[in-house]
Amino acid sequence: MDGEQAASETAGSSQHERQGAEIVRGADACYQNSMELLEELGFPKGVMPLKNLEECGRVRATGFVWMKQKAPYEHFFKGTNTRVSYAIEVTAYIEKGKMKRMTGVKSKQMMIWVPIVEMCSIEDGSRVYFKSAVGIGKSFKASAFEEEEKGDN
């Protein structure tokens, strides 16, 4: 019963975070919504190449956003030589130039999957900085993700 209570509380807090959300459903509408969000935040559109999106949501009052896709997805960024895994649901709190308290995104570093908890646009948008759960981060040229924009959607 303790496990059920914990699961119930987690679902409850998740529902609480989503109160007052603007929700978009359907692959085309979600793709368009996610591209507009990345542009609004100052990130290159290719930085979050999520596939087969089913639902996107945003709570403007708190900055909470989520994107759900049909299945987990792994992507190899040629420009950064990095493999990234996206869970079925990716969540974050957003503000201009930043996605923080991210969930559902991991980067493979030296054969270990490392959760990415924050993404920032730095140096006037010329670089994107990714921070891991242990506080260690790495930045890449924003142009490395522009090539991803031209790939298959």
N, C-alpha and C positions, 0 to 999 in steps of 0.2 A: 504494500500500500504506500510506503514511503516513495517508491519509484513513480507511482501513479501521481502522487501529490506533486512531486518535483516536475513531472512532465506537464501537469495541469498548470502549475505556476508559471512555467516557461511559456506555455502557450498563452496564458493570460497576460504576461508582460509584453509578449509579442503583439497581441491584439491591442493592448493599451498604447503601444508605440505607434500603431497604425490608425488610431482614432483621428478622424477628420482628413483622411488621405484622399488625394486625387489619384484614382486608379485607372490605368489604361490596360486593355487586354487585346490580344491578337498579335501575331508576329510582326506585321508591317507597322502597326501603330506603336508597338513597344520599341521596335528598332528606331523609328523616327524620334520617339520620345527620348530614348537613351542617347542618341546622337546630339539632340538639342541640349540635353543636360550637360554632357561633356563639354560642348562648346560654351555654354553659359558659365561653367566653372573655370574655363580657361585651359582645358586639357585637349591634346590631340585626339581626334575621333577614333583613331586606331588603338588607343591604350586599353580599351575594354571590349575586345572582340567577342562578345557573348553571342551564342548561336541559339536559334529556335526559341526566342523569348516568348513567353505566354502571358506574363503579367509584369507591369511596372507600377510602382506606387511612390507617392511623395507626400510628406506632411510638411507643408511650408512653414508652419508655426515652429516646428522643432528641427527641421532640416533632415529628418529621417527619410531615407529612400531604400527601395528594394527592387530587385530585378529577379524574376523567376524564369528559368529556362526548362525545357523538357527533360534534359539529362545533363549530368556533369560534362564539362568540356575542357580539354587540354589544348593549349595553343603554344606554338613555338614562335617567339619573336626573333626573326633573323637579325634585325638591327641591333639587338642587345645580346643575342646568343643566349636567350633565357627561355625556359619552359615554365608556363604558368597554368595552374589548374583552377577552374571556376566550378564551384559547387552548384547544385540545382538552384539555390537561392544565394544571392550576393546582397549584403546590406551595408549601409554606411550612414553616417551623419555628414551632411555637406555644408560647406560655406565657400565663398569665392576662393578659388585656387586650392581647395583642400577637400579630400574625402577622409574622414577619420572614423575610428571605432569600426573599421571594416570587418566583415565576416564573409567567409566563403571564397577567399582568394588565397592561393598558396603559390610560392615560387620554389622551383627546385634549385637548390644550391649545394653543389658537391654531394650529390646523391641523397640529399635530405630535403623533404618538403618543409618549407618555412612559411608560416602564416604571415600574410601582409596585412597590417592593421591601419596603415595610413598611406595616402598618396597626396603629394603636394606639387603644385606648379611653382617652380622657383626660377630665379634669375630672369625675371620679366617674361616667363613662359618659355624660355629657351631650353629648360631642363625639367624633367619630372623626377621627383625624389620618392622612393618607396621605403617605408619603415617596417621592420619586422616586430613581432610581439616582444622580443627581448631588447628592443630599442636600437638595434643596428640597422643601418639603412644604406642605400646605394642610389645614386642619381644617374640618369641617362639623358642624352640629348632628345628633345621632343621630336626632332626630325626622324629619329629611329622608329617612331610609331606612325609617322605619316605614311610610310610605305604600306603599313597594315591597312590603312583606309582604302587603298586601291585594290586590296585583295577581294576574295569572294565573300559576300555577305550572307 
